[in-house]
Each structure stands twice: as C-alpha cells, then as structure tokens.
Amino acid sequence: MNDLETKEKIETDICKLERNLKQVEGIELSDLEKEVYNRAVDYKNDSKYYLEKEDFRTAFGCIEYSHGLLDAIRMVYEII
C-alpha cells in the first residue's frame, strides 16, 4: 500500500477538510458554489465510508477530490 493511502493519512486529511469546510460556512455562496460545496461534503462522507470498509485507495481518492472541490471555493474567496 502506498504511504499516502494509509488509514492515518486519510484520517488526517478528513480532519483537515472538516476544518477547511468551517472556513466557508459563513460565506454566502451562489447556487453553483453551494453545489460544489455539497459535493465536497459528499466526497468527504464517501471517504469515511470507504475508510470504514478498509478500501484505503478509494477513501484516499474521495478525500483528495473533496479537497480539490473545496479549494476551488476557497480560492475564489481568497481564503487560500
């Protein structure tokens, strides 16, 4: 297994994403931005599901995709 796909790495990424999600909670998002935000949350939840199933590769892919979606919103609002 790739070091990037370990259970601990994925759990750390999930915690980081949850902190980043809180950064945009108070922002009034457009409908399209809300859709992107909601997809980021869905992928986070998918990551947790696959982590539980010990499918670390899929869990890793989901959380990284979620980070990418959320980072796009954070960039628009100059949070990062």
C-alpha positions as CSV (number, residue, x, y, z in Angstrom):
1,M,0.0,0.0,0.0
2,N,1.2,3.5,-0.8
3,D,2.2,5.6,2.2
4,L,-0.3,8.2,1.0
5,E,-3.1,5.7,1.3
6,T,-2.7,4.7,5.0
7,K,-5.6,4.9,7.4
8,E,-3.8,7.5,9.5
9,K,-3.1,9.7,6.5
10,I,-6.7,9.6,5.3
11,E,-8.0,10.3,8.9
12,T,-5.7,13.3,9.0
13,D,-6.9,14.5,5.6
14,I,-10.5,14.2,6.7
15,C,-9.8,16.3,9.8
16,K,-8.1,18.9,7.7
17,L,-11.0,19.0,5.3
18,E,-13.5,19.4,8.1
19,R,-11.5,22.5,9.4
20,N,-11.5,23.9,5.8
21,L,-15.2,23.4,5.4
22,K,-15.8,25.5,8.5
23,Q,-13.8,28.4,6.8
24,V,-16.5,28.8,4.2
25,E,-19.6,28.2,6.4
26,G,-20.4,31.9,6.9
27,I,-19.9,32.8,3.2
28,E,-23.0,33.4,1.1
29,L,-22.4,31.1,-1.7
30,S,-24.0,31.2,-5.1
31,D,-26.2,28.2,-6.1
32,L,-23.4,26.7,-8.2
33,E,-20.9,27.2,-5.4
34,K,-23.3,25.6,-2.9
35,E,-23.5,22.6,-5.3
36,V,-19.7,22.4,-5.4
37,Y,-19.6,22.7,-1.5
38,N,-22.2,20.0,-1.1
39,R,-20.3,17.7,-3.5
40,A,-17.1,18.2,-1.4
41,V,-19.1,17.2,1.7
42,D,-20.5,14.1,-0.1
43,Y,-17.0,13.0,-1.1
44,K,-15.8,13.5,2.5
45,N,-18.6,11.2,3.6
46,D,-17.7,8.7,0.9
47,S,-14.2,8.8,2.1
48,K,-15.3,8.0,5.6
49,Y,-17.5,5.1,4.3
50,Y,-14.6,3.6,2.3
51,L,-12.2,4.1,5.2
52,E,-14.6,2.0,7.4
53,K,-14.6,-0.7,4.7
54,E,-10.8,-0.6,4.7
55,D,-10.8,0.4,1.0
56,F,-8.0,2.9,1.6
57,R,-7.3,3.6,-2.1
58,T,-10.9,4.7,-2.8
59,A,-11.1,6.6,0.6
60,F,-7.9,8.5,-0.4
61,G,-9.2,9.3,-3.8
62,C,-12.5,10.6,-2.4
63,I,-10.9,12.8,0.3
64,E,-8.4,14.3,-2.2
65,Y,-11.2,15.1,-4.7
66,S,-13.1,16.7,-1.9
67,H,-10.1,18.9,-1.0
68,G,-9.9,20.0,-4.7
69,L,-13.5,21.0,-4.9
70,L,-13.4,22.9,-1.6
71,D,-10.0,24.6,-2.5
72,A,-11.7,26.0,-5.7
73,I,-14.2,27.8,-3.5
74,R,-11.6,28.9,-1.0
75,M,-9.5,30.3,-3.9
76,V,-12.4,32.3,-5.2
77,Y,-12.9,33.9,-1.8
78,E,-9.2,34.3,-1.3
79,I,-9.1,32.1,1.8
80,I,-6.0,30.4,0.4
